[in-house]
């Protein structure tokens, strides 16, 4: 019950501050969820904060490389075979 109360309290504060636009609201909700996720990971003592930050940066770089490769794949022009 306390976890749901925490989320509801955060949402109530957002409405009080006047964050009405959908983008602002969605970004704030994502930030709240990320912070809760980080708290759980740190409580479980899986990795230190520095290690987690390094790993997230690595993942972001790899995702960017994957996106670039996917874009190159779609941009390739196919050569037509010569008819004999």
N, C-alpha and C positions, 0 to 999 in steps of 0.2 A: 504494500500500500504506500509506503514511503517513497518508493521509486516513481510510482505514477504521480504522486503528489508533487514530487520535485519537477517533473516535466510540466505538469499543469501550472505550477507556480511560475516557471520560466515563460510559458506561453502567455500567462496573464500579465507578466511584466512587459512582454513585447507589445501587447495590445495597449497597455497603459502608456507606453512611450510613443505610441502612434505609428508604429511600423505597419502600414497598411498594404503596401505593394506586395505582390506575390513573390517577387524575386528576393526582397528583403526578408520576408517571412521564411521562405524556403532556405535561404542561406543561414539564417539564425538557427533554424531547426537542425540543419546539418552540423553546424558548429557545436550545438549542445550535444548532439549524439556522438560526435567525434570526441568531445571532451570526456563524456561518460565512458566511451570505449577505451580511451587512454587511461582513465582512472582504473578500470577493471584490469587492464594489462599490467599496469604498475603494481596494483595490489597483488596480482598473482606472481609478481617478480619473475616474469619470463625474460625480460631484457631490461637493461637500464634505459633511461630517457635518451641518452646520447646514441646508444646503439639503435634504438627505435627510429630516431630522426635520420640517422645514416641510412638505415634500411628503407625508409620511406622515400628518401631522395633517390636511392638506387632504383627503386621500383618506378618512380616517376620518369627517370631517364630511360628506362627500358620500355615503358609504355610509349614514350615519345618516339623512340626508335622503331617500335612496332608500327605505329601510325604512319611514320615516314615510309617504311617499307610497303605497307598496304597501299598507300597513295601511289607509290612508284609502280606497283603491280597493276593498278587500274589504269595508269597513264600510258603504259606500254602500248605501242602500236604494233599490230600484228602484220607481218609481211605475207603477202599473198603468194602462193606457190605458182610458178609458171606452168601454164598449160602446154602440154606437148602435142 
